[in-house]
Amino acid sequence: MRLILAVVLCFPLFSSGQYANFRSKSEVGFMLGGSNYFGDLNQFNPIYGVKPAAGLLYRYSFHSRATFRLNIMYGNVGAADADASQAIKQNRNLSFFTPIYEIGSGVEFHYKPFKLGHSKHFATAYVLAEIALFKMNPQTMYDDEAIELQPLGTEGQGTSLNSDKPYSLTQLSLPIGAGFKISLGKKASFSFEYGLRKTFTDYIDDVGSDTYVDHISLSQQSGPLAATLANQSLDGSRFGKRGDSITKDWYSFFGVMFSFRIGKEGICFGM
């Protein structure tokens, strides 16, 4: 009830006073950190394949225990079977990399009340729950050239070998995470955050099927390059295990954030 009351009293309207209050509760900032992925080519290692990532964010503190957030993130993820410790994965010999462009929004739920510059409520842990859209473009290196994998249909997508259409490069994700933030005076805050993204696709790595499609048929219908990149196993087996069709892929963004209040300190603060 107190949260609802705070929203009613503090949510900005179009009067100049309310607009000033809206600005006082708004922050803009940036994130610097890393990104990585979990899927068929990296199932368990949380630090494998970490690459630089960055983002921009907007926060609106509508209550001392909750903050609305909008963020835009960019990073790269990738993995290679050549780095695996298991012989069966080394033999599979697949690899990929892809940029990740993400836009998401949701709410930070504070463990303790928080307000910039407050003498008592100046730091808190928090959890993050969002919904996001992301764009990917899985590629691999072949003859020193980056090859886009989705148009090739390496698992027979769009042919008589597979009833599935080519997967979409734009997908939905559910970011969930945890962090800690601390006030740097009345105008700025510092945060550290780790966020996982649950996705609904198995093709961030272009690997979704349990088995390989027929090499000759794929070559005839999609071209020899598709057939070559579909099965790169070192022993040339046509009957090995390609991936895991049961589990979906995940990716993460993590790092440090700095955000800055865009207006003067307001008087409305729901506790």
C-alpha positions in Angstrom: 0.0 0.0 0.0 2.8 2.4 0.8 4.4 1.6 -2.5 1.2 2.4 -4.4 0.7 5.6 -2.4 4.3 6.7 -3.3 3.6 6.1 -7.0 0.4 8.1 -6.9 2.0 11.0 -5.0 5.3 11.1 -6.9 4.6 10.0 -10.5 5.2 13.0 -12.8 2.4 14.9 -14.4 2.8 17.8 -16.8 3.0 20.7 -14.4 6.4 22.4 -14.0 6.6 21.3 -10.4 5.9 17.7 -11.1 8.3 17.8 -14.1 11.0 19.0 -11.7 10.2 16.2 -9.3 10.4 13.7 -12.3 13.9 15.0 -13.2 15.0 14.8 -9.5 14.1 11.1 -9.5 15.7 10.4 -12.9 19.2 9.2 -13.6 21.2 8.5 -16.8 24.4 6.5 -16.9 26.6 3.9 -18.5 27.9 0.4 -17.9 31.3 -1.0 -18.7 32.1 -4.7 -18.3 31.8 -8.0 -20.1 29.6 -10.5 -21.7 29.6 -14.3 -22.3 27.3 -17.1 -23.3 26.1 -20.5 -22.1 24.9 -23.2 -24.6 26.1 -26.2 -26.6 29.7 -24.9 -26.9 30.0 -23.7 -23.3 27.7 -25.3 -20.8 29.3 -24.7 -17.4 32.2 -22.2 -17.4 31.0 -18.7 -16.2 34.3 -17.0 -17.2 35.0 -18.7 -20.5 34.9 -16.5 -23.6 34.3 -13.2 -21.7 34.5 -10.3 -24.1 34.1 -6.5 -23.4 30.6 -5.0 -23.2 29.1 -1.6 -22.6 25.7 -0.1 -22.2 23.6 3.0 -21.5 20.9 3.1 -18.8 18.1 5.3 -17.5 16.7 4.9 -14.0 13.5 6.4 -12.4 13.3 6.0 -8.6 9.6 5.8 -8.0 10.1 4.4 -4.5 12.9 3.9 -2.1 12.6 0.1 -2.5 12.1 0.0 -6.3 13.6 1.7 -9.4 12.3 1.5 -13.0 15.1 0.9 -15.5 15.6 1.1 -19.2 18.9 0.0 -20.7 20.6 -0.6 -24.0 23.5 -3.1 -24.0 26.1 -4.2 -26.5 28.6 -7.1 -26.3 30.0 -10.0 -28.1 29.9 -13.7 -27.3 31.6 -16.7 -28.7 33.0 -20.2 -28.1 35.0 -22.9 -29.8 35.1 -26.7 -29.3 38.9 -26.5 -29.7 39.0 -25.1 -26.1 36.9 -27.9 -24.6 38.3 -30.4 -22.2 36.2 -33.3 -23.5 37.5 -35.2 -26.4 34.0 -35.7 -27.9 33.5 -31.9 -28.1 37.0 -31.3 -29.5 36.2 -33.8 -32.2 32.9 -31.9 -33.0 35.1 -28.9 -33.9 32.4 -26.2 -34.1 33.0 -22.6 -33.3 31.0 -19.3 -33.5 30.9 -15.7 -32.5 28.1 -13.1 -32.5 27.4 -9.5 -31.5 24.6 -9.0 -29.1 22.5 -5.8 -29.2 19.9 -5.6 -26.4 17.2 -3.2 -25.3 15.4 -4.0 -22.1 13.3 -2.5 -19.3 12.2 -3.6 -15.9 12.6 -3.0 -12.2 15.4 -3.0 -9.6 14.1 -4.2 -6.3 16.2 -2.9 -3.4 17.0 -5.0 -0.4 17.1 -1.8 1.7 15.7 1.7 1.1 17.9 3.8 -1.1 18.2 7.4 -2.1 21.0 9.4 -3.6 22.8 11.5 -0.9 20.7 10.2 2.0 22.7 9.9 5.2 21.2 6.6 6.2 19.9 5.0 3.0 22.9 5.4 0.8 23.7 1.8 -0.2 21.8 -1.4 -0.9 21.9 -4.7 -2.7 19.2 -5.3 -5.3 17.8 -7.8 -7.7 16.8 -7.1 -11.3 13.9 -8.4 -13.3 13.4 -7.2 -17.0 12.1 -8.2 -20.4 14.3 -7.5 -23.4 14.7 -7.8 -27.1 18.1 -8.7 -28.5 19.6 -9.1 -32.0 22.3 -11.6 -32.8 24.1 -12.7 -36.0 26.0 -16.1 -35.5 29.2 -16.4 -37.6 32.2 -18.6 -37.8 35.7 -18.2 -39.4 36.3 -20.3 -42.6 39.3 -19.7 -44.8 40.1 -16.6 -42.9 36.7 -15.1 -43.6 33.7 -14.5 -41.3 30.8 -16.5 -42.5 27.2 -15.7 -41.4 25.6 -19.0 -40.4 21.9 -18.3 -40.3 21.4 -17.8 -44.1 23.2 -21.2 -44.7 20.7 -23.3 -42.7 23.4 -25.6 -41.3 20.7 -27.9 -39.8 18.7 -27.9 -43.0 16.3 -25.1 -42.0 14.1 -24.1 -45.0 14.8 -27.4 -46.9 13.2 -30.8 -47.1 15.6 -32.0 -44.5 14.1 -29.9 -41.7 10.5 -28.8 -41.1 11.8 -25.6 -39.3 12.2 -22.3 -41.0 15.4 -20.3 -40.6 15.6 -19.0 -37.0 15.0 -15.3 -36.3 18.0 -13.1 -35.6 15.8 -11.0 -33.3 14.8 -12.7 -30.1 13.1 -12.2 -26.7 15.1 -12.6 -23.4 14.3 -12.3 -19.7 17.2 -10.6 -17.9 17.5 -11.5 -14.2 20.4 -10.3 -12.1 21.7 -9.0 -8.8 23.8 -6.1 -7.9 25.0 -3.6 -5.3 24.8 0.2 -5.6 26.1 3.0 -3.4 25.4 6.7 -3.5 28.2 9.0 -4.5 26.8 12.2 -2.9 23.5 13.7 -4.1 24.1 13.5 -7.8 25.7 10.2 -8.7 25.7 6.5 -7.8 28.0 3.5 -8.5 26.8 0.0 -9.1 28.2 -3.5 -9.7 25.8 -5.9 -11.4 25.8 -9.4 -12.8 22.8 -10.3 -15.1 21.9 -13.5 -16.8 19.6 -13.6 -19.8 17.2 -16.5 -20.3 16.4 -16.8 -24.0 13.9 -18.8 -26.0 16.2 -19.8 -28.8 18.8 -22.5 -29.1 20.6 -20.7 -31.9 22.9 -18.0 -30.5 25.6 -20.6 -31.4 23.8 -21.9 -34.5 23.6 -25.3 -32.8 20.2 -26.7 -31.9 19.7 -30.2 -33.3 20.9 -33.4 -31.7 22.2 -34.9 -34.9 23.6 -33.9 -38.3 21.5 -33.7 -41.4 22.6 -35.7 -44.5 25.7 -34.1 -45.9 25.0 -34.8 -49.5 21.4 -33.7 -49.4 22.3 -30.5 -47.6 25.0 -29.8 -50.2 22.5 -30.3 -53.0 19.8 -28.1 -51.4 21.8 -25.4 -49.6 25.2 -25.5 -51.2 28.6 -27.1 -50.4 29.5 -24.3 -47.9 26.5 -25.1 -45.7 27.3 -28.8 -45.8 31.0 -28.1 -44.9 30.2 -25.8 -41.9 27.3 -28.1 -40.7 29.7 -30.9 -39.9 33.3 -30.1 -39.1 34.0 -33.1 -37.0 37.7 -34.1 -37.0 37.0 -37.8 -37.6 34.5 -37.0 -40.5 31.7 -38.9 -38.8 28.2 -38.2 -40.2 26.5 -39.7 -37.1 28.0 -37.9 -34.2 26.1 -35.7 -31.7 25.8 -32.1 -32.9 24.0 -30.4 -30.0 21.3 -30.6 -27.3 17.8 -29.8 -28.5 16.3 -29.7 -25.0 18.1 -26.7 -23.4 18.0 -23.1 -24.7 21.0 -20.7 -24.8 21.7 -18.1 -22.2 24.0 -15.0 -22.3 25.1 -12.5 -19.6 26.1 -8.9 -19.1 28.0 -7.8 -16.1 30.1 -4.9 -15.0 30.2 -1.5 -13.2 27.7 1.3 -13.7 27.8 5.0 -13.0 24.6 7.0 -13.1 23.9 10.7 -12.6 20.8 12.5 -11.4 19.5 14.9 -14.1 17.6 17.3 -11.8 17.9 18.8 -8.4 17.0 16.8 -5.3 13.3 16.3 -4.9 11.3 16.2 -1.7 9.1 13.2 -2.5 10.6 10.0 -1.3 8.5 6.9 -0.6 9.6 5.0 2.5 
